[in-house]
Amino acid sequence: LSYLVWGGVGELPPEKGALVPGSPATIPETDQGFDKVKNRYSLLLTVVASAFTGFLQALIVNLADIVILFEERIPEGDGVQMDPGDERKVFFLSSWIKYLLSREFQSHFDPHIGTYPKGNIDLARKKYWKWTKSEKAYMADCAPLEVLRRWHFPLNSLFDRCNESLAARSNRKVAELAAVFKEAAGESFVQGMGLGDAMQRKADGNEMADVALCKDDKTKSLHKSVETSSSL
């Protein structure tokens, strides 16, 4: 993970792992640029993930953490821009997060999800540079939740981590990743790990108990008044 994400290993500078390419002149911050880097490392990631089941989980958490680090480091103030070097890193690192969750990457492990519905085309076998625009968009979408569950991605926790960062300041890329994690979590999405809902249910329960107690006190007071009147 240090080699791939954080850098500072061998000839890699700190905060620039191997997943971020070197020269902007040869590999720009574009979808085409990411395709070049993706082709360089996707096979490595597939092999390591197959051998170590916890690898992808750790990788996506570290990718999210370093993106948030770069975004939170931007000085506050109107018109303040991110450092161009950090902006380049954020582009590629966030692209890797989306790729790990995509049909394209996950089809290396579950080829059936790479079947394009229109025409029943097996895109996992078709060369990616021959994909049509709609086929590329299909493969870039999040893989089905039942496929992602295999890796135990902490999607709700990653969303909460992004949301916590956004509560302190507005970060464009972090907001984009929060939306990605929410989409990937699908029907299993629970904000705040369900604590917000649990606290609200507890508050509602306490309120109902207070109302019931108040009614009980009023009833007791009324009975007492009736008994007093009867004795008179």
Secondary structure, 3 states (H helix, E strand, C coil): CHHHHHECCCCCCECCCCCCCCCCCCCCCCHHHHHHHHHHHHHHHHHHHHHCCCHHHHHHHHHHHHHHHHHHCCCCCCCCCCCHHHHHHHHHHHHHHHHHHEHHHHCCCCHHHHEECCCCEECCCCCHHHCCHHHHHHHHCECCHHHHHHHCCCHHHHHHHHHHHHHHCCCHHHHHHHHHHHHHHHHHCCHHHHHHHHHHHHHHHHHHHHHHHHHHHHHHHHHHHHHHHHHC
